[in-house]
Amino acid sequence: MRQPLAGLRVLDLGTRIAAPFCAGILGEQGAEVIKVEKPVHGDRHRINGPFATGDDGSRYSLTWSVEGRGRKSVTIDLRRPAGQDLLRRLAAVSDVVCENFRPGTLERWNIDPTRLDPRLVTARISLFGQDGPKSLHTGFDRNAVAFGGLMHLTGEPDRPPVPPGLTVADYLTGVFAAQAVTSLLYERDARGTGAGGVVDAYLYGSILRIMEWTIAAYDRLGVVRQRTGNFSKQAAPIGSYLSRDGRHVCVVAVSQAMFERLCEAMGRPELLSDERYATAAARARNDAETNALVAEWVSGLDAAEIEERCQRCGVPVGTVHDVADIAADEHVRARGDLCIVDDPVIGPVRQQAPFPRFSSEPLPTPSGAPRLGEHTDEVLGNLLGLSGGEIAALRDDNVI
C-alpha cells in the first residue's frame, strides 16, 4: 500500500477537530503523528459523546475513537517552561506542527514558529485568522458557518437559517490546511529551499472559499443570495422528493438532455411540447410547477423503482441515505469506504476509511486512538534521548 508521506513526522498540538483533522489526513497518507495533550485531562474529545463501554467498564468516547485514531499520544504541559523546552526539542526532529490555539497563545508560550526550527511547516488554524480586528474573537465551527455566509443559505426560505448537520468548517479547514502543508513541504524538499513556512488557515475562510458565485453576483449584480430550501431558483427540476415508501429521492434533471430522459422515465413525453417545460429557461421560471410534477410522480412509486427507472434512462438519481443505509450499501462495501479499526479500549469498531486513495489502492487502516499519554515514555526516550530517571522526574513535577 502506498504511503507517500512515510518518513514525515507531524506534531499535533490541536484540540477538537480542525488541527487534529489536518494532522490526521497527513497521518493516513503515511506520516507519523504525535499528539501532544494536556496531562491528566487530554483532548476534549475524550469526554465528548456518544459513549461506548470501555474494557474497564467506563464510558468511552466514540468521538475520540474516530478523531484520535492513527497517532501516538504524549502528555506535555505546554504552559510550563520545561514543557515548552520539550516541545521545542520535539519540533527540531519533526517536519510539521498543527495547532489551533487562539492567536498569540504560542507566542506567549515561546513556542511560536519564530522560536522553532525554520525547517518546520506550521499549520495555524483559528476562527478568524492570525491577524485582523476579529482575530482574537472566540468561537467554534458554527460561528464560522454563520460568519462565512453558509448558514444564511441553509434552510427553507420562509424559516430561520439553520446550520449544516456536521461541523463543516472545522473539517473543511483541516483539509485545506493539509493541502497547503504538502505544498510547503514540496517547496522545502523538492525545490531544495530547506525552509518551511506557516499556513494561516481560518475556519470562516474555508466556508467563504466554497461560496460559489455568491460574491461575484453581489459585486456585479447587487444580488444577495437567499435560501431556497430543497429546491433551486436557478434551475428545475432539482430536489429531494418523497416516495411512496417514505424515502426521499434526490432527482437532478436540469439540462435539456436530462429533462428529456426524465420525461422518458416518467412516461410523460408530452411535457416536452408544453411551453412551461420545453426549455431549461422555461422550467426555471416555472420551477414550482416543474418540481410539483416530479414530486407527484415520485410519490406514486417506491424509492427503489424510481432509482431503477431513472438509472435506466440516464437520469441522475439517489435515495437520501442515513447511516444504516450507508453501512449496508453494496457499493460502499465494494469500494472499501468503511474499515475496521482496532481500538485499544473497545476493540474492533467500524469507521469511515481513509480518503482519498491512490491508484485505486486503499490506504492502510489507521491504528486505534491511543490512551492518554500512552507513548510519552517511548517518544521522549527514543526521539529526545531522555533517560528513565529524567522522564520520571518530569512526571513527578507534573510536566508530563
Backbone torsions as a table, in degrees:
resi	resn	phi	psi	omega
1	MET	NA	137.8	-176.1
2	ARG	-75.8	137.3	175.8
3	GLN	-134.9	80.8	-172.5
4	PRO	-62.7	-21.1	-179.3
5	LEU	-103.2	16.3	177.7
6	ALA	-58.2	138.1	-178.5
7	GLY	94.5	-10.8	178.3
8	LEU	-87.8	141.2	178.0
9	ARG	-119.0	130.6	-176.6
10	VAL	-120.2	131.2	172.4
11	LEU	-98.6	120.0	179.5
12	ASP	-100.4	102.7	177.0
13	LEU	-95.6	2.5	-169.9
14	GLY	-77.0	166.7	172.9
15	THR	-129.1	163.6	-178.6
16	ARG	60.0	-117.5	-164.9
17	ILE	-119.5	-55.3	-162.5
18	ALA	-58.7	-57.8	-179.0
19	ALA	-66.2	-45.1	175.5
20	PRO	-59.9	-34.6	178.8
21	PHE	-68.0	-39.2	174.6
22	CYS	-57.2	-49.4	178.7
23	ALA	-63.2	-38.5	-179.0
24	GLY	-64.3	-38.7	176.9
25	ILE	-60.8	-45.6	179.1
26	LEU	-62.9	-37.3	178.7
27	GLY	-66.0	-39.7	-179.4
28	GLU	-70.9	-13.3	174.9
29	GLN	-101.4	12.1	169.2
30	GLY	119.9	-13.7	-178.1
31	ALA	-71.3	151.3	170.7
32	GLU	-84.1	125.6	-177.7
33	VAL	-113.7	124.7	177.0
34	ILE	-112.5	115.0	-179.7
35	LYS	-91.6	125.2	178.2
36	VAL	-98.0	118.0	-176.9
37	GLU	-121.1	159.6	175.3
38	LYS	-67.1	138.5	173.5
39	PRO	-59.3	151.0	175.5
40	VAL	76.8	-56.7	-171.9
41	HIS	-97.0	-39.1	-179.6
42	GLY	70.2	-163.3	-178.3
43	ASP	-66.1	142.8	-178.9
44	ARG	-62.0	-25.0	179.7
45	HIS	-64.6	-18.3	178.5
46	ARG	-66.2	-18.8	-178.4
47	ILE	-115.4	10.4	178.7
48	ASN	-96.3	134.4	178.2
49	GLY	-76.1	178.6	1.9
50	PRO	-72.2	161.4	-173.2
51	PHE	-116.9	142.3	168.3
52	ALA	-109.0	175.9	177.9
53	THR	-94.4	123.7	-179.3
54	GLY	-76.0	175.0	-177.3
55	ASP	-67.4	-16.1	177.2
56	ASP	-102.5	10.4	179.2
57	GLY	87.2	-2.4	-178.6
58	SER	-85.4	165.9	175.4
59	ARG	-73.6	135.3	-178.2
60	TYR	-127.1	130.0	-174.8
61	SER	-74.7	121.0	173.4
62	LEU	-73.3	-24.9	172.9
63	THR	-61.4	-46.3	177.8
64	TRP	-64.5	-38.1	-179.0
65	SER	-57.6	-35.3	179.2
66	VAL	-85.3	-50.6	-173.0
67	GLU	-74.6	-24.0	-176.7
68	GLY	-95.9	0.6	-173.9
69	ARG	-69.6	160.0	171.2
70	GLY	72.7	26.7	-179.4
71	ARG	-151.3	165.3	175.3
72	LYS	-98.8	150.7	-179.7
73	SER	-111.5	126.1	175.9
74	VAL	-126.4	132.9	178.5
75	THR	-100.0	124.7	177.6
76	ILE	-144.2	132.5	175.7
77	ASP	-86.2	102.2	-176.3
78	LEU	-75.2	-5.1	176.5
79	ARG	-84.5	-11.3	-179.1
80	ARG	-99.4	139.4	178.4
81	PRO	-53.6	-38.8	179.6
82	ALA	-66.7	-35.5	176.5
83	GLY	-69.0	-38.5	177.2
84	GLN	-63.8	-37.8	176.9
85	ASP	-63.7	-41.1	177.3
86	LEU	-61.6	-41.2	-179.5
87	LEU	-64.3	-43.2	179.2
88	ARG	-61.5	-38.0	179.4
89	ARG	-69.8	-38.8	175.9
90	LEU	-66.1	-38.8	179.3
91	ALA	-62.4	-32.0	-178.5
92	ALA	-67.8	-19.5	178.5
93	VAL	-113.7	22.5	179.9
94	SER	-124.2	175.2	-178.7
95	ASP	-114.6	-32.4	-172.5
96	VAL	-137.4	142.5	170.0
97	VAL	-122.8	131.7	175.3
98	CYS	-116.4	127.1	-179.2
99	GLU	-145.1	154.7	176.3
100	ASN	-141.8	40.9	172.7
101	PHE	-75.4	164.5	175.0
102	ARG	-61.5	138.8	-178.9
103	PRO	-51.2	136.3	-178.8
104	GLY	97.2	-16.1	-177.5
105	THR	-65.5	-49.9	-179.9
106	LEU	-63.3	-32.2	176.6
107	GLU	-63.2	-42.5	178.7
108	ARG	-65.2	-30.5	-179.3
109	TRP	-89.4	2.5	178.5
110	ASN	62.5	31.8	177.9
111	ILE	-132.4	27.5	175.5
112	ASP	-75.4	168.3	-174.8
113	PRO	-55.0	-29.5	-179.2
114	THR	-70.2	-16.5	-179.2
115	ARG	-106.5	4.3	179.5
116	LEU	-110.5	171.7	-178.5
117	ASP	-55.2	130.4	-177.7
118	PRO	-65.8	-12.1	176.6
119	ARG	-76.0	-15.3	-175.4
120	LEU	-68.7	143.2	165.4
121	VAL	-102.6	122.7	-176.8
122	THR	-113.7	123.6	174.3
123	ALA	-96.6	111.2	-179.4
124	ARG	-106.0	114.2	-174.7
125	ILE	-114.5	132.5	-178.8
126	SER	-149.2	179.8	179.6
127	LEU	-76.1	-47.4	-172.9
128	PHE	-117.3	3.9	-179.3
129	GLY	100.9	169.9	-174.2
130	GLN	-78.7	-13.7	177.5
131	ASP	-144.9	-178.3	-177.3
132	GLY	101.1	162.5	-173.3
133	PRO	-63.7	-20.4	-179.4
134	LYS	-106.2	7.0	-169.9
135	SER	-60.2	-29.3	-177.9
136	LEU	-94.5	2.4	177.9
137	HIS	-68.8	140.5	178.3
138	THR	-87.6	158.3	178.0
139	GLY	166.1	177.4	-175.9
140	PHE	-132.9	-169.7	-177.2
141	ASP	-51.4	-46.1	-175.9
142	ARG	-63.6	-35.1	176.6
143	ASN	-63.4	-39.0	179.2
144	ALA	-67.5	-40.9	179.3
145	VAL	-63.2	-36.8	178.0
146	ALA	-71.2	-49.8	-175.9
147	PHE	-67.0	-36.8	-177.6
148	GLY	-76.1	-7.9	174.1
149	GLY	101.4	-9.2	-176.3
150	LEU	-70.7	-40.3	-178.1
151	MET	-63.1	-32.2	178.0
152	HIS	-61.4	-26.2	-177.3
153	LEU	-98.5	-0.3	-172.7
154	THR	-105.8	122.6	179.1
155	GLY	122.2	-173.2	-179.5
156	GLU	-85.1	147.7	-174.7
157	PRO	-63.7	-27.0	-177.8
158	ASP	-100.0	14.1	180.0
159	ARG	-131.3	164.1	-178.4
160	PRO	-62.2	153.3	176.8
161	PRO	-63.0	148.8	179.9
162	VAL	-128.9	152.6	177.3
163	PRO	-78.4	158.3	171.5
164	PRO	-61.2	164.8	-176.8
165	GLY	-76.8	-7.8	-179.6
166	LEU	-127.0	167.8	178.6
167	THR	-82.3	74.3	-170.9
168	VAL	-62.8	-46.0	-174.8
169	ALA	-63.4	-41.9	179.6
170	ASP	-60.0	-52.6	-177.0
171	TYR	-66.8	-42.7	-178.5
172	LEU	-63.6	-41.8	178.2
173	THR	-64.5	-38.0	176.3
174	GLY	-60.4	-39.3	178.7
175	VAL	-67.3	-48.6	178.3
176	PHE	-58.0	-42.4	-178.2
177	ALA	-65.2	-41.5	179.5
178	ALA	-62.5	-40.0	178.2
179	GLN	-64.4	-41.4	179.7
180	ALA	-67.9	-36.1	176.6
181	VAL	-59.2	-46.4	-179.3
182	THR	-65.1	-31.2	176.5
183	SER	-64.6	-44.4	179.5
184	LEU	-68.9	-34.4	176.0
185	LEU	-64.8	-39.5	177.0
186	TYR	-61.8	-44.8	178.9
187	GLU	-62.2	-40.7	-179.0
188	ARG	-67.9	-44.6	-170.9
189	ASP	-96.5	-54.5	-176.3
190	ALA	-68.6	-35.7	179.4
191	ARG	-90.9	-7.9	172.5
192	GLY	72.6	25.1	179.6
193	THR	-73.4	-28.1	-179.7
194	GLY	76.3	-4.2	-178.8
195	ALA	-107.9	140.8	178.1
196	GLY	-84.9	-124.3	179.7
197	GLY	158.5	179.3	-176.5
198	VAL	-122.3	130.8	173.3
199	VAL	-99.8	119.1	177.4
200	ASP	-99.2	93.2	-177.0
201	ALA	-110.5	125.3	-176.6
202	TYR	-126.8	146.6	-168.2
203	LEU	-60.7	-46.7	-177.3
204	TYR	-68.6	-25.3	179.2
205	GLY	-64.6	-36.7	178.6
206	SER	-68.0	-34.5	176.4
207	ILE	-68.7	-46.3	-179.3
208	LEU	-58.7	-37.3	-175.7
209	ARG	-66.0	-24.4	-176.9
210	ILE	-101.9	17.3	-174.6
211	MET	-82.0	20.2	172.3
212	GLU	53.9	-129.9	-175.1
213	TRP	-89.7	7.2	-169.9
214	THR	-58.0	-48.2	-176.8
215	ILE	-69.8	-44.3	-178.4
216	ALA	-61.8	-40.2	-179.6
217	ALA	-67.9	-34.9	176.2
218	TYR	-69.1	-40.8	-177.8
219	ASP	-64.7	-46.0	-174.2
220	ARG	-93.3	-30.4	-173.0
221	LEU	-115.3	-10.0	-176.8
222	GLY	71.7	18.2	-177.1
223	VAL	-84.3	125.7	172.4
224	VAL	-100.2	105.7	-175.3
225	ARG	-61.2	141.1	-175.9
226	GLN	-124.0	168.5	177.9
227	ARG	-66.7	140.9	176.4
228	THR	-123.9	3.5	176.8
229	GLY	64.9	-132.9	-174.9
230	ASN	-75.9	-13.8	-173.1
231	PHE	-118.8	-171.6	-179.6
232	SER	-132.5	141.7	175.9
233	LYS	-86.4	-4.5	-177.7
234	GLN	-90.8	-26.1	-174.3
235	ALA	-161.1	161.9	177.6
236	ALA	-156.9	151.5	-1.8
237	PRO	-85.7	140.5	173.2
238	ILE	-156.0	128.3	-179.7
239	GLY	163.6	-178.6	175.3
240	SER	-110.1	125.3	-171.8
241	TYR	-119.5	143.6	-175.6
242	LEU	-81.1	125.1	-179.0
243	SER	-87.5	172.2	-179.4
244	ARG	-60.7	-34.9	-178.3
245	ASP	-93.2	19.5	170.6
246	GLY	82.0	16.5	176.7
247	ARG	-101.2	151.9	174.0
248	HIS	-96.7	127.5	-176.2
249	VAL	-116.4	124.8	-179.8
250	CYS	-88.1	121.0	178.6
251	VAL	-121.8	131.2	179.0
252	VAL	-126.7	113.9	-179.2
253	ALA	-143.0	60.4	-171.4
254	VAL	-89.0	-27.8	178.3
255	SER	-79.3	164.4	-179.6
256	GLN	-62.7	-44.5	-179.2
257	ALA	-63.1	-41.4	179.8
258	MET	-64.4	-41.9	-179.0
259	PHE	-66.3	-38.7	176.6
260	GLU	-60.8	-39.8	178.4
261	ARG	-69.7	-34.3	177.3
262	LEU	-66.2	-41.3	177.3
263	CYS	-58.8	-38.7	175.9
264	GLU	-62.6	-45.9	-179.8
265	ALA	-62.9	-36.1	-179.1
266	MET	-80.2	-13.6	-174.1
267	GLY	70.0	34.2	-177.5
268	ARG	-126.6	60.1	-178.3
269	PRO	-63.4	-22.5	-177.6
270	GLU	-66.5	-19.6	179.8
271	LEU	-62.6	-26.1	-176.8
272	LEU	-70.5	-20.6	178.2
273	SER	-99.8	0.9	177.1
274	ASP	-85.8	123.3	-174.5
275	GLU	-60.7	-21.5	178.2
276	ARG	-71.0	-23.5	-173.4
277	TYR	-126.5	3.9	-170.0
278	ALA	-70.2	-27.6	-178.9
279	THR	-130.5	163.1	178.8
280	ALA	-61.9	-39.8	179.3
281	ALA	-64.0	-40.8	178.9
282	ALA	-65.3	-40.8	179.7
283	ARG	-66.4	-35.7	177.1
284	ALA	-66.0	-39.0	177.6
285	ARG	-66.4	-33.9	-178.3
286	ASN	-109.7	45.6	-172.3
287	ASP	-62.9	-37.8	-178.4
288	ALA	-64.1	-44.9	179.7
289	GLU	-67.6	-39.2	-179.5
290	THR	-63.5	-47.6	179.2
291	ASN	-65.5	-32.3	178.2
292	ALA	-65.5	-36.9	176.8
293	LEU	-60.4	-45.6	-179.4
294	VAL	-68.0	-40.5	179.6
295	ALA	-60.4	-41.1	179.2
296	GLU	-63.6	-43.6	179.4
297	TRP	-63.1	-46.5	-178.8
298	VAL	-62.7	-37.6	-176.3
299	SER	-64.7	-18.3	-178.4
300	GLY	-94.0	1.8	-177.0
301	LEU	-133.6	157.8	172.5
302	ASP	-76.3	155.8	-176.1
303	ALA	-57.1	-42.4	-177.7
304	ALA	-62.3	-37.9	-179.7
305	GLU	-71.2	-37.8	176.9
306	ILE	-61.5	-45.6	178.8
307	GLU	-60.3	-44.3	-177.5
308	GLU	-62.7	-45.1	-178.7
309	ARG	-65.9	-43.8	-179.5
310	CYS	-65.9	-43.8	180.0
311	GLN	-63.8	-38.4	179.7
312	ARG	-63.5	-32.0	-178.6
313	CYS	-97.6	0.6	177.6
314	GLY	79.2	33.1	178.5
315	VAL	-101.5	128.4	176.9
316	PRO	-59.8	125.2	-174.7
317	VAL	-151.6	153.4	174.4
318	GLY	-171.3	133.4	175.8
319	THR	-76.1	137.5	178.4
320	VAL	-65.8	122.3	-175.9
321	HIS	-97.4	141.5	163.4
322	ASP	-99.3	-178.6	-173.4
323	VAL	-65.5	-31.6	178.2
324	ALA	-65.7	-38.4	176.5
325	ASP	-63.3	-43.7	-179.4
326	ILE	-61.7	-45.6	-177.2
327	ALA	-63.6	-27.5	-176.9
328	ALA	-97.2	-7.0	-171.3
329	ASP	-71.4	132.5	-177.0
330	GLU	-68.7	-32.0	179.1
331	HIS	-69.5	-42.0	177.4
332	VAL	-59.6	-42.4	178.5
333	ARG	-66.1	-44.3	-177.5
334	ALA	-64.0	-34.1	-179.3
335	ARG	-82.0	-11.1	-177.8
336	GLY	71.0	34.7	-176.4
337	ASP	-78.2	-12.4	173.0
338	LEU	-117.9	149.2	179.1
339	CYS	-137.3	164.4	176.7
340	ILE	-102.8	115.5	179.0
341	VAL	-99.3	131.5	180.0
342	ASP	-86.3	91.8	-179.2
343	ASP	-76.5	132.9	-176.6
344	PRO	-68.5	-14.5	-177.4
345	VAL	-102.3	-42.9	-175.5
346	ILE	-114.9	3.2	177.9
347	GLY	79.9	-159.5	-175.6
348	PRO	-60.9	129.7	179.1
349	VAL	-140.4	135.0	-178.7
350	ARG	-78.8	131.9	-179.8
351	GLN	-140.7	170.9	173.8
352	GLN	-68.0	140.2	-177.7
353	ALA	-78.6	162.0	173.7
354	PRO	-56.1	149.2	-175.2
355	PHE	-151.3	143.4	-6.5
356	PRO	-81.7	-177.1	179.8
357	ARG	-108.4	170.7	179.8
358	PHE	-114.4	126.1	175.7
359	SER	51.1	45.2	179.0
360	SER	59.6	21.6	-177.3
361	GLU	-110.3	119.3	-178.3
362	PRO	-64.3	145.3	175.1
363	LEU	-73.4	156.9	178.8
364	PRO	-58.6	146.8	177.0
365	THR	-66.5	130.5	-179.3
366	PRO	-64.4	153.0	171.6
367	SER	-71.3	158.7	-178.9
368	GLY	-67.3	156.1	178.9
369	ALA	-59.0	131.1	-173.7
370	PRO	-75.0	155.8	169.2
371	ARG	-68.9	155.7	-177.5
372	LEU	-59.8	122.2	178.0
373	GLY	70.8	16.1	-175.7
374	GLU	-57.6	-31.7	-173.4
375	HIS	-112.3	14.0	-176.0
376	THR	-59.0	-52.1	-178.0
377	ASP	-63.3	-41.9	-179.5
378	GLU	-60.7	-48.4	-175.9
379	VAL	-69.4	-47.3	-178.3
380	LEU	-67.5	-32.3	178.2
381	GLY	-76.1	-48.2	-175.0
382	ASN	-77.3	-40.6	-176.2
383	LEU	-87.1	-36.8	-176.8
384	LEU	-104.5	-8.1	177.6
385	GLY	71.8	22.7	178.5
386	LEU	-73.4	143.0	178.6
387	SER	-80.6	166.3	176.9
388	GLY	-59.0	-37.6	179.2
389	GLY	-66.4	-40.6	179.2
390	GLU	-66.4	-40.3	178.1
391	ILE	-64.9	-41.9	179.0
392	ALA	-62.5	-38.9	179.8
393	ALA	-65.8	-41.4	177.1
394	LEU	-63.2	-37.5	179.3
395	ARG	-68.9	-41.0	178.5
396	ASP	-62.8	-30.4	-178.8
397	ASP	-89.8	5.8	178.4
398	ASN	62.8	24.2	174.9
399	VAL	-78.9	-34.0	178.0
400	ILE	-124.2	NA	NA
